[in-house]
């Protein structure tokens, strides 16, 4: 990579596309998770009189996974266009094309929807499991769940 610095823009050439996905993903992952978990616990309390403090750890971890999965769905949707562009950039004939040209060639509909179903399942599950693992460790260490 260093030898082809002009071509690869080593060492920082890949940061911009990475940031285009990871910064929104990370922000949505946290905000989406905490807002969703809060809404679930509020719903359970108002509708059924079930308070978080009265729930068993496995039930709280179920809420944690579900809130994480839901946050993952938002992450997948928000970062889908950039993920498609980064994937296109890996195709040799697109290597020197500007991002805007690739987006134009793909078209708005495909930019936002191509591969989205699979990505929702993948990112939703991954994010849900990440939050579940985090909540499990917090519980194991005696700090409650996420």
PADRENPA-400864 format. One record per residue: residue in three letters; x, y, z of N, C-alpha, C in turn. Coordinates in pm, whole numbers, plus 50000, padded with zeros to 5 digits. Layout:
<sites>
SITE   type     npx     npy     npz    capx    capy    capz     cpx     cpy     cpz
SITE    ALA       X       Y       Z       X       Y       Z       X       Y       Z
...
</sites>
This chain:
<sites>
SITE   type     npx     npy     npz    capx    capy    capz     cpx     cpy     cpz
SITE    UNK   50082   49881   50000   50000   50000   50000   50087   50125   50000
SITE    UNK   50194   50122   50078   50281   50239   50085   50350   50266   49952
SITE    UNK   50388   50159   49882   50456   50174   49753   50364   50238   49649
SITE    UNK   50234   50213   49660   50135   50269   49567   50058   50383   49633
SITE    UNK   50127   50464   49710   50065   50571   49789   49974   50662   49707
SITE    UNK   50014   50699   49587   49933   50789   49504   49799   50723   49470
SITE    UNK   49802   50595   49451   49681   50520   49414   49594   50487   49536
SITE    UNK   49659   50442   49644   49583   50396   49762   49556   50507   49862
SITE    UNK   49626   50621   49848   49615   50732   49943   49653   50687   50084
SITE    UNK   49744   50591   50090   49794   50538   50216   49854   50650   50301
SITE    UNK   49834   50658   50429   49766   50562   50514   49622   50600   50546
SITE    UNK   49574   50714   50497   49442   50762   50539   49334   50759   50431
SITE    UNK   49365   50703   50316   49270   50705   50204   49141   50632   50229
SITE    UNK   49144   50532   50315   49021   50455   50340   48941   50509   50457
SITE    UNK   48991   50613   50524   48920   50665   50641   48787   50730   50606
SITE    UNK   48783   50809   50499   48659   50880   50467   48543   50785   50439
SITE    UNK   48561   50684   50354   48450   50591   50336   48416   50515   50464
SITE    UNK   48516   50483   50542   48491   50414   50669   48411   50502   50762
SITE    UNK   48450   50628   50774   48377   50721   50859   48234   50743   50808
SITE    UNK   48217   50739   50676   48083   50757   50618   47985   50650   50662
SITE    UNK   48038   50535   50699   47952   50428   50750   47954   50421   50902
SITE    UNK   48074   50424   50960   48088   50393   51102   48040   50502   51196
SITE    UNK   48057   50628   51161   48012   50734   51251   47859   50733   51264
SITE    UNK   47784   50734   51152   47637   50725   51169   47595   50594   51235
SITE    UNK   47661   50483   51197   47627   50352   51255   47641   50355   51407
SITE    UNK   47753   50405   51454   47779   50405   51598   47683   50497   51673
SITE    UNK   47656   50613   51617   47562   50706   51682   47423   50643   51691
SITE    UNK   47378   50585   51582   47245   50524   51579   47240   50402   51670
SITE    UNK   47350   50327   51673   47356   50206   51756   47328   50240   51902
SITE    UNK   47389   50347   51953   47371   50383   52092   47238   50454   52117
SITE    UNK   47209   50556   52038   47084   50630   52058   46964   50539   52034
SITE    UNK   46969   50463   51925   46859   50372   51893   46837   50268   52002
SITE    UNK   46946   50212   52053   46933   50111   52158   46870   50170   52283
SITE    UNK   46927   50277   52335   46878   50331   52462   46736   50385   52451
SITE    UNK   46704   50450   52340   46567   50500   52321   46468   50384   52311
SITE    UNK   46505   50280   52238   46416   50165   52221   46398   50092   52353
SITE    UNK   46506   50067   52425   46495   49998   52554   46406   50078   52650
SITE    UNK   46426   50209   52651   46345   50296   52736   46196   50285   52699
SITE    UNK   46167   50284   52568   46027   50272   52523   45967   50136   52560
SITE    UNK   46046   50029   52547   45996   49896   52582   45963   49890   52731
SITE    UNK   46055   49936   52815   46030   49933   52959   45913   50024   52997
SITE    UNK   45901   50137   52933   45787   50226   52958   45656   50157   52918
SITE    UNK   45655   50092   52802   45536   50020   52755   45498   49908   52852
SITE    UNK   45597   49830   52895   45568   49720   52988   45515   49771   53120
SITE    UNK   45567   49883   53167   45522   49941   53294   45380   49996   53281
SITE    UNK   45355   50075   53176   45224   50138   53160   45115   50038   53122
SITE    UNK   45146   49941   53037   45046   49847   52988   45021   49730   53082
SITE    UNK   45127   49683   53148   45115   49560   53227   45162   49577   53372
SITE    UNK   45209   49696   53408   45257   49719   53544   45386   49646   53575
SITE    UNK   45460   49609   53472   45587   49537   53492   45701   49638   53490
SITE    UNK   45771   49647   53601   45884   49738   53611   46014   49662   53584
SITE    UNK   46111   49732   53529   46240   49670   53498   46300   49605   53622
SITE    UNK   46295   49674   53734   46355   49624   53858   46292   49492   53904
SITE    UNK   46167   49468   53864   46098   49345   53904   46118   49230   53805
SITE    UNK   46182   49259   53694   46203   49156   53591   46329   49073   53623
SITE    UNK   46324   48946   53587   46442   48860   53604   46550   48903   53505
SITE    UNK   46671   48862   53533   46782   48895   53443   46759   48842   53302
SITE    UNK   46714   48715   53285   46689   48668   53147   46585   48753   53073
SITE    UNK   46482   48800   53143   46381   48885   53078   46441   49021   53041
SITE    UNK   46522   49076   53129   46588   49203   53096   46682   49186   52978
SITE    UNK   46751   49072   52972   46842   49046   52860   46764   49025   52730
SITE    UNK   46642   48975   52740   46557   48964   52621   46522   49102   52569
SITE    UNK   46486   49192   52660   46459   49331   52621   46585   49393   52560
SITE    UNK   46700   49365   52620   46827   49417   52569   46850   49371   52425
SITE    UNK   46831   49240   52400   46851   49188   52264   46753   49252   52166
SITE    UNK   46625   49259   52204   46524   49316   52114   46552   49463   52083
SITE    UNK   46590   49540   52184   46623   49681   52163   46747   49693   52074
SITE    UNK   46843   49605   52094   46963   49605   52012   46934   49567   51868
SITE    UNK   46845   49469   51850   46808   49428   51715   46739   49543   51642
SITE    UNK   46649   49609   51711   46577   49722   51652   46674   49834   51616
SITE    UNK   46770   49863   51705   46871   49965   51676   46953   49923   51554
SITE    UNK   46982   49793   51542   47056   49742   51427   46982   49762   51296
SITE    UNK   46850   49750   51301   46770   49775   51181   46788   49920   51136
SITE    UNK   46781   50013   51231   46803   50154   51198   46943   50177   51145
SITE    UNK   47042   50110   51205   47181   50123   51158   47194   50078   51014
SITE    UNK   47135   49964   50983   47144   49908   50847   47081   50002   50745
SITE    UNK   46965   50055   50778   46895   50144   50685   46975   50273   50663
SITE    UNK   47024   50332   50771   47095   50460   50760   47227   50450   50687
SITE    UNK   47295   50338   50699   47428   50326   50639   47428   50248   50508
SITE    UNK   47312   50206   50463   47302   50127   50340   47360   50197   50217
SITE    UNK   47327   50324   50193   47382   50387   50072   47535   50390   50071
SITE    UNK   47595   50425   50182   47742   50431   50187   47802   50291   50176
SITE    UNK   47737   50193   50235   47787   50056   50224   47785   50009   50079
SITE    UNK   47679   50042   50007   47672   50006   49865   47784   50075   49786
SITE    UNK   47809   50202   49816   47914   50274   49745   48053   50217   49774
SITE    UNK   48077   50183   49899   48206   50124   49935   48223   49989   49863
SITE    UNK   48116   49912   49856   48122   49785   49783   48152   49808   49635
SITE    UNK   48088   49909   49577   48113   49941   49436   48257   49985   49413
SITE    UNK   48313   50056   49509   48450   50107   49496   48550   49991   49487
SITE    UNK   48515   49876   49540   48602   49759   49534   48605   49692   49398
SITE    UNK   48515   49729   49308   48514   49674   49172   48619   49749   49092
SITE    UNK   48711   49676   49026   48823   49742   48957   48783   49857   48864
SITE    UNK   48676   49844   48788   48639   49952   48695   48585   50076   48765
SITE    UNK   48552   50065   48893   48502   50180   48969   48610   50246   49054
SITE    UNK   48728   50191   49055   48833   50235   49147   48866   50384   49135
SITE    UNK   48862   50440   49015   48896   50581   48997   48774   50672   48981
SITE    UNK   48656   50615   48991   48534   50697   48976   48506   50775   49105
SITE    UNK   48456   50895   49091   48414   50971   49211   48289   50907   49273
SITE    UNK   48271   50930   49402   48157   50873   49475   48024   50916   49413
SITE    UNK   48012   51042   49376   47888   51093   49318   47854   51026   49186
SITE    UNK   47954   50999   49105   47931   50931   48978   47881   50789   49002
SITE    UNK   47943   50719   49097   47898   50583   49127   47755   50583   49179
SITE    UNK   47723   50680   49265   47587   50689   49319   47487   50716   49207
SITE    UNK   47523   50804   49115   47436   50836   49002   47416   50713   48913
SITE    UNK   47522   50641   48888   47512   50521   48805   47427   50412   48872
SITE    UNK   47435   50401   49002   47357   50300   49073   47210   50339   49077
SITE    UNK   47182   50466   49089   47043   50512   49099   46998   50517   49244
SITE    UNK   46914   50612   49274   46871   50635   49412   46804   50514   49473
SITE    UNK   46712   50453   49400   46639   50338   49455   46733   50225   49493
SITE    UNK   46822   50186   49401   46916   50077   49429   47017   50117   49536
SITE    UNK   47058   50241   49538   47153   50287   49638   47099   50265   49779
SITE    UNK   46970   50286   49796   46908   50273   49928   46852   50134   49956
SITE    UNK   46822   50056   49852   46750   49929   49876   46824   49802   49835
SITE    UNK   46922   49811   49746   46990   49691   49699   47062   49621   49815
SITE    UNK   47021   49499   49846   47082   49421   49952   47036   49457   50092
SITE    UNK   46936   49545   50102   46893   49594   50233   46833   49484   50321
SITE    UNK   46753   49396   50264   46689   49290   50345   46792   49204   50415
SITE    UNK   46890   49160   50339   46996   49077   50397   47073   49154   50501
SITE    UNK   47100   49280   50473   47177   49363   50565   47101   49389   50695
SITE    UNK   46969   49407   50685   46888   49427   50805   46898   49304   50895
SITE    UNK   46885   49186   50837   46895   49063   50917   47035   49051   50979
SITE    UNK   47137   49074   50899   47274   49060   50946   47308   49163   51055
SITE    UNK   47286   49290   51026   47323   49397   51120   47231   49396   51241
SITE    UNK   47102   49368   51221   47011   49360   51335   47053   49252   51432
SITE    UNK   47082   49134   51380   47124   49022   51465   47257   49053   51533
SITE    UNK   47352   49102   51457   47484   49135   51512   47473   49239   51624
SITE    UNK   47398   49344   51599   47385   49451   51698   47309   49402   51821
SITE    UNK   47203   49324   51799   47129   49267   51911   47218   49179   51998
SITE    UNK   47300   49096   51934   47391   49010   52009   47499   49089   52081
SITE    UNK   47548   49196   52018   47648   49280   52085   47592   49339   52213
SITE    UNK   47470   49390   52207   47409   49447   52326   47378   49338   52429
SITE    UNK   47336   49220   52384   47307   49109   52475   47435   49067   52549
SITE    UNK   47546   49057   52477   47674   49021   52539   47715   49128   52640
SITE    UNK   47702   49254   52602   47733   49364   52693   47646   49356   52819
SITE    UNK   47517   49336   52802   47425   49326   52915   47455   49205   53002
SITE    UNK   47493   49094   52938   47527   48973   53013   47650   48995   53100
SITE    UNK   47751   49061   53044   47873   49090   53121   47843   49186   53235
SITE    UNK   47762   49288   53208   47727   49382   53314   47657   49306   53427
SITE    UNK   47567   49218   53391   47494   49139   53491   47589   49047   53567
SITE    UNK   47677   48981   53495   47774   48891   53556   47862   48964   53657
SITE    UNK   47898   49086   53624   47985   49165   53712   47909   49236   53824
SITE    UNK   47776   49221   53823   47694   49278   53930   47648   49420   53908
SITE    UNK   47649   49467   53783   47608   49604   53753   47471   49612   53687
SITE    UNK   47391   49509   53693   47262   49507   53626   47280   49472   53479
SITE    UNK   47178   49498   53398   47187   49472   53254   47197   49604   53181
SITE    UNK   47209   49596   53051   47222   49718   52969   47093   49796   52971
</sites>
